[in-house]
Amino acid sequence: MTQLEAARAGRVTEAMAFVARKEGLQPEQIRECLARGAVAIPANPAHVCLKPCGVGEGLTVKVNANIGSSPDRCDPAEEMAKLEAALEAGADAVMDLSTGGDLKAMRRQVLDNCPAAVGTVPIYQSAVEVTSAGRGILDLTVEDLFRVIEEQAREGVDFMTVHCGVTRTALERLKTEGRVTDIVSRGGAFLACWIIAHQQENPLYEQYDRLLEIARAHDVTLSLGDALRPGCLADASDRAQLSELITLGELTERAWKAGVQVMIEGPGHVPLDQVQANVVMQKRLCHNAPFYVLGPLVTDIAAGHDHVACAIGGALAGWAGADFLCYVTPSEHLALPGPEQVYEGVVTTRIAAHAADIARGRAASIARDRAMAEARRKMDWDAMLSLCLDPKTARAIREGSPPAESEVCTMCGRFCAVRLVRDYFYPDGRA
């Protein structure tokens, strides 16, 4: 029985109870939302070290970190360092997007050492294997793809990005759209080229019931991928993107009927004034399924600082109702990130998620900020450093620039406004 089937049967599983404790909610609240599909708990029973995490309605906004090797940069030790950096920075989930080296060994390494939910994009492994065998990506067979999906499900992968909505009809619409960047999704590009070359329908769409059988057997959450997401602001919210989204909404209902949990992936590059509309459309078209967004990045020219562009869009998306933010690192569009960029990307996106939680009125998030304000008024540095989202960096900055008087910091020193007001406004102490 999958988490979704258990919820519909009125049963609270251990995973639901764990998520409820973590979120400060009643288990029945989690069960009811999960039964409607408004919450997903990616939790493959074969992922033995997993501490389940809920994504969706009424829960805190979650953060995913992408790690993984590439053909040009493949070091298993560095991938472990990236995993450790992501977890230390507070990632709620990690996706292994490796395309270089021994993919199975690296995925096993991640699954064995990651208590957070682990996601993959199975077509990456399929493409690597077929090209490593001296064939081309277009030589990929339907059996190659489904064999990898089943293999990863057996190993314990909790959620998989599958680009089921990039159909022949959607590609015809894309061709007439006049996009600047066409397709920037790697998995989407693989499938689009295969569809065009073979003049056949997307096998993930055509054999969707087969995919659902595998997902249900292993309780894998399907993350329905946005192969036609906009790769620049000029392409945002166009017919190709929305056509795919409509299809994903239809596939969502089919997955739920089969007892399979679903998340919907979203853009991408989106102008600030279109972010909220994109979230509203997704929630409406996909029946309030959890929404997982890449950023969105609100400008195309922030290379080297794309994590900041991502956080701006992510905060607005989270406030509007997005449930899961995929981080971007400073290396986005430039290079494969290292551990330092992974850490920075997670922390920056967690700031966006926390800001969204405050805007959504989450009491615990608001209380944490109030506690920080009280600590600053009292000049309680231990409390301040423990309350911030990134204590490690905050402590290093303070210790790297010690003040002459320990009560203040080197920004204002003896001219500290907080201390001046305390001493002169409240000479007898503040109640």
Secondary structure, DSSP 8 states (H G I E B T S, - for coil): --HHHHHHTT---HHHHHHHHHHT--HHHHHHHHHHTSEE----TT-TT-----EETTS--EEEEEE--BTTB--HHHHHHHHHHHHHHT-SEEEE---SS-HHHHHHHHHHH--SEEEE-HHHHHHHHHHHTT--GGG--HHHHHHHHHHHHHHT--EEEE-TT--HHHHHHHHTTT-SS----HHHHHHHHHHHHHT---HHHHTHHHHHHHHHHHT-EEEE--TT--SSGGGTT-HHHHHHHHHHHHHHHHHHHTT--EEEEE-SB--HHHHHHHHHHHHHHTTT--EEEETTBS-S--TT-HHHHHHHHHHHHHHHT--EEE---TTTTTS---HHHHHHHHHHHHHHHHHHHHHTT-HHHHHHHHHHHHHHHHT-HHHHHHHSS-HHHHHHHHHHS--SSTTS-TTTGGG-HHHHHHHHH-TT---
